[in-house]
Amino acid sequence: MKLSVVIPAYNEEGCIEETIRQLFQALGSAGIEHEILVVNDNSGDNTLKILEVLKRQYPTLRYITNEAPNGFGYAVRKGLANFTGDCAAVFMADLSDDPNDLVSFYRLMEKGGCDAVFGTRWSKGGKVHDYPKHKLWLNRLANHIIRLLFGIKYNDATNAFKLYKRTTIEGLQPFLSPHFNLTIELPLKVIIRGYSYEALPNRWTNRKTGESKLKIREMGTRYFFILLYCLIEKYFSRGDFKKKW
């Protein structure tokens, strides 16, 4: 089972090399067939030049450029339309996710055959380091609301770090979210469309270089739109989008 690691990257010149190095080492050491697919989201810094150099060092690295429109969701969607593996993980370019956790996600999917593996930073075994306090409060509030609205136990829907089978990605389309609201669109569709998933604790570390691309003020209504869409599908679609067993 080939693993594709989809990495959206916008102005990540300060960290993209270390992220690729650690991913390549972790997946290579675990003997996992893989590709590292970086989606350069029309960066204005040296991200693309660095990728050109790294491609000669890491044979499993591939990169494409998302010319326009730009945004986190658009970049991830570009990656999910172009990966070559049997499953795909969304992995952050700033190395806030842990490559060793990705190995654990892959092993669980390989062994259990679930349609998706979700990371959770807030369950036993999960860990966060240097999480901004205002974002922490908003994160827990948003996830609590999602749990109540959808009647689910999973407590980290806003966590982008997840692994999906190719057939799952195909069954979740069409995608609507152009920005970070894609992080909740994907798992909520997994759940309401009847795909199987497992949740594993994962570690999260705040970026050491560059700036966060998540702007809370810009995302509130966008998250609300996707929540509303998913609620409508859950209660009114009459199962038209359910997984075909």
C-alpha positions as CSV (number, residue, x, y, z in Angstrom):
1,M,0.0,0.0,0.0
2,K,1.6,3.2,-1.2
3,L,1.4,6.3,1.0
4,S,1.2,9.8,-0.4
5,V,2.0,12.6,2.0
6,V,0.2,15.8,0.8
7,I,1.9,19.0,2.1
8,P,0.4,22.4,1.3
9,A,3.2,25.0,1.4
10,Y,2.9,28.7,1.2
11,N,6.1,30.7,2.0
12,E,7.7,27.9,4.0
13,E,11.4,28.5,3.1
14,G,12.4,28.4,6.7
15,C,11.1,24.9,7.5
16,I,10.2,22.9,4.3
17,E,13.7,21.3,4.1
18,E,13.6,20.0,7.7
19,T,10.0,18.7,7.2
20,I,10.9,16.7,4.1
21,R,14.1,15.4,5.6
22,Q,12.3,14.1,8.7
23,L,9.5,12.6,6.7
24,F,11.8,10.8,4.3
25,Q,13.9,9.4,7.2
26,A,10.9,8.2,9.2
27,L,9.0,6.6,6.3
28,G,12.2,5.2,4.8
29,S,13.2,3.6,8.1
30,A,9.8,2.1,8.5
31,G,10.0,0.6,5.0
32,I,6.9,2.3,3.8
33,E,6.5,2.8,0.0
34,H,5.6,6.5,-0.3
35,E,5.7,9.8,-2.1
36,I,6.1,13.2,-0.6
37,L,3.9,15.5,-2.6
38,V,4.4,19.2,-1.8
39,V,1.9,21.6,-3.3
40,N,3.6,25.0,-3.6
41,D,0.7,27.4,-3.1
42,N,2.2,30.1,-5.4
43,S,4.8,31.1,-2.7
44,G,6.4,34.5,-2.9
45,D,9.6,33.4,-1.1
46,N,12.3,30.8,-2.0
47,T,10.1,27.8,-1.3
48,L,10.0,26.7,-4.9
49,K,13.8,27.1,-5.3
50,I,14.4,25.0,-2.2
51,L,12.1,22.3,-3.5
52,E,14.0,22.2,-6.8
53,V,17.2,21.5,-4.9
54,L,15.6,19.0,-2.5
55,K,14.2,17.0,-5.4
56,R,17.7,15.9,-6.3
57,Q,18.4,14.7,-2.8
58,Y,15.1,12.9,-2.0
59,P,13.9,10.5,-4.7
60,T,10.4,10.2,-3.3
61,L,9.8,14.0,-3.3
62,R,7.5,15.4,-5.9
63,Y,6.2,18.9,-6.1
64,I,3.5,20.8,-8.1
65,T,2.5,24.4,-8.0
66,N,-1.1,25.6,-7.3
67,E,-1.1,28.7,-9.4
68,A,-4.5,30.2,-8.6
69,P,-6.8,30.5,-6.8
70,N,-4.7,30.1,-3.7
71,G,-5.5,29.2,-0.1
72,F,-4.9,26.2,2.2
73,G,-8.0,24.3,1.0
74,Y,-7.2,24.9,-2.7
75,A,-3.7,23.6,-2.2
76,V,-4.8,20.5,-0.4
77,R,-7.5,19.8,-3.0
78,K,-4.8,20.2,-5.7
79,G,-2.7,17.6,-3.9
80,L,-5.7,15.2,-3.4
81,A,-6.4,15.5,-7.1
82,N,-2.8,14.6,-8.1
83,F,-1.4,12.0,-5.6
84,T,-0.4,8.6,-6.8
85,G,-0.7,6.4,-3.7
86,D,-3.3,4.1,-2.3
87,C,-3.9,6.4,0.6
88,A,-3.1,10.0,1.3
89,A,-2.3,12.0,4.5
90,V,-2.5,15.7,4.9
91,F,0.7,16.9,6.7
92,M,1.6,20.4,7.6
93,A,4.7,22.0,6.1
94,D,5.8,23.6,9.3
95,L,6.5,20.2,10.9
96,S,3.8,20.8,13.6
97,D,2.9,17.2,13.0
98,D,5.2,14.3,13.9
99,P,6.4,11.9,11.1
100,N,6.5,9.0,13.6
101,D,2.8,9.5,14.2
102,L,2.2,9.2,10.5
103,V,3.9,5.8,10.6
104,S,1.5,4.8,13.3
105,F,-1.5,6.0,11.3
106,Y,-0.3,4.0,8.3
107,R,0.2,0.8,10.3
108,L,-3.3,1.1,11.7
109,M,-4.9,1.5,8.3
110,E,-2.7,-1.3,6.9
111,K,-3.7,-3.7,9.7
112,G,-7.3,-2.7,10.2
113,G,-8.5,-1.7,6.8
114,C,-10.4,1.4,8.0
115,D,-11.3,4.0,5.5
116,A,-9.6,6.8,7.4
117,V,-7.4,7.5,10.4
118,F,-8.0,10.7,12.4
119,G,-5.4,12.4,14.7
120,T,-6.5,13.6,18.1
121,R,-4.3,15.9,20.2
122,W,-6.8,16.0,23.1
123,S,-7.2,12.3,24.1
124,K,-4.9,10.2,26.3
125,G,-1.5,9.9,24.6
126,G,-2.0,13.1,22.6
127,K,0.2,16.1,23.3
128,V,0.5,19.8,22.3
129,H,3.5,22.1,22.8
130,D,3.3,25.9,22.7
131,Y,-0.3,26.1,21.6
132,P,-1.4,29.8,21.6
133,K,-3.9,30.3,24.4
134,H,-6.5,32.1,22.4
135,K,-6.4,29.5,19.7
136,L,-6.6,26.7,22.3
137,W,-9.8,28.2,23.8
138,L,-11.4,28.6,20.3
139,N,-10.3,25.1,19.3
140,R,-11.9,23.4,22.2
141,L,-15.1,25.4,21.8
142,A,-15.4,24.7,18.1
143,N,-14.8,21.0,18.6
144,H,-17.3,20.8,21.4
145,I,-20.0,22.4,19.2
146,I,-19.2,20.0,16.4
147,R,-19.5,17.0,18.7
148,L,-22.9,18.3,20.0
149,L,-24.3,19.1,16.5
150,F,-23.3,15.8,14.9
151,G,-23.6,13.5,17.9
152,I,-20.0,12.2,17.7
153,K,-17.4,11.3,20.2
154,Y,-14.4,12.3,18.1
155,N,-12.9,15.5,19.7
156,D,-10.5,17.0,17.2
157,A,-12.3,17.6,13.9
158,T,-10.3,20.8,13.3
159,N,-7.0,18.8,13.3
160,A,-5.8,18.7,9.7
161,F,-3.5,15.7,10.3
162,K,-5.5,12.7,8.9
163,L,-5.0,9.8,6.6
164,Y,-7.5,8.7,4.0
165,K,-7.8,5.8,1.5
166,R,-7.9,6.7,-2.1
167,T,-11.5,5.3,-2.3
168,T,-12.5,7.5,0.6
169,I,-11.1,10.6,-1.0
170,E,-13.1,9.8,-4.1
171,G,-16.2,9.2,-2.1
172,L,-16.0,12.5,-0.3
173,Q,-16.1,14.7,-3.4
174,P,-17.0,17.3,-4.5
175,F,-15.0,19.4,-2.1
176,L,-16.3,22.9,-1.3
177,S,-13.8,24.5,1.1
178,P,-11.1,26.8,-0.3
179,H,-9.4,27.5,3.0
180,F,-8.8,25.9,6.4
181,N,-12.5,24.9,6.7
182,L,-11.4,21.9,4.6
183,T,-10.0,20.5,7.8
184,I,-13.6,19.9,9.1
185,E,-15.3,19.2,5.7
186,L,-13.2,16.1,5.1
187,P,-13.8,14.3,8.5
188,L,-17.4,15.3,8.8
189,K,-18.1,13.9,5.3
190,V,-16.3,10.7,6.3
191,I,-18.6,10.3,9.3
192,I,-22.0,11.3,7.7
193,R,-21.3,9.3,4.6
194,G,-20.7,6.1,6.5
195,Y,-17.0,5.6,6.0
196,S,-15.1,3.8,8.8
197,Y,-12.5,5.6,10.8
198,E,-10.2,5.1,13.8
199,A,-8.7,7.9,16.0
200,L,-5.1,7.8,17.2
201,P,-3.4,10.3,19.6
202,N,-0.9,12.5,17.9
203,R,1.6,15.2,18.9
204,W,1.5,18.8,17.8
205,T,4.2,21.4,18.1
206,N,3.9,25.1,17.2
207,R,5.9,26.2,14.3
208,K,9.5,27.5,15.0
209,T,9.8,29.7,11.8
210,G,7.5,31.7,9.6
211,E,3.9,32.8,10.3
212,S,0.8,30.8,10.8
213,K,-1.5,30.9,7.8
214,L,-4.7,30.4,9.9
215,K,-6.4,33.7,10.4
216,I,-9.1,33.3,13.0
217,R,-11.1,36.4,12.1
218,E,-11.2,35.3,8.4
219,M,-12.3,31.8,9.1
220,G,-15.4,32.1,11.4
221,T,-18.1,32.4,8.8
222,R,-16.3,29.9,6.5
223,Y,-16.3,27.2,9.2
224,F,-20.0,28.0,9.9
225,F,-20.8,27.6,6.2
226,I,-19.2,24.1,6.0
227,L,-20.9,23.0,9.3
228,L,-24.2,24.1,7.9
229,Y,-23.6,22.3,4.6
230,C,-22.7,19.1,6.4
231,L,-25.7,19.3,8.8
232,I,-28.0,19.7,5.7
233,E,-26.4,16.7,4.1
234,K,-26.7,14.7,7.3
235,Y,-30.4,15.3,7.9
236,F,-31.8,16.0,4.5
237,S,-29.8,14.2,1.8
238,R,-31.7,10.9,2.4
239,G,-28.5,9.0,2.2
240,D,-27.7,9.9,-1.5
241,F,-24.0,10.4,-0.7
242,K,-23.6,7.4,1.6
243,K,-20.8,5.0,1.0
244,K,-21.8,2.2,-1.4
245,W,-20.9,-1.0,0.3
